[in-house]
Amino acid sequence: MAFFVGMAAMAAAAGLPSRLALTGIVVGIIVHTIGELWHTAGSLELRFSLAPAHAQGQYMGLFGFGAGLANVIAPTVLALFCIAWGVPGWLLLGGVFVVAGLLTPYVVRWAEQTRPYAKQPAELG
């Protein structure tokens, strides 16, 4: 929701007088940054808690690949949504973040329930 609120604040700055627009953009950046911090904390937790101990490197590598791919795609998506479409684009992109955030707990629960667990030493023997 922080991403959506931040993007909505930046979108609302369109067409406002300079000082109000600057305030809206700064508020949007601050709220978006809070969302980034929450996202980073959550993704770090998931990276380590979902990966089996013996496969931490593989999971981190795949996560890094996904982050790199996102960095490649992001400029095009931002240009299309935010620059070409204006306010509706900002709100649509914020909505994509909201949907992704709402789906994440279900995906994590599924991942936790379907992953094979390594046997604990007490169970082995």
Salt bridges, closest charged atoms under 4 A:
GLU36 OE2 - HIS32 NE2 3.25
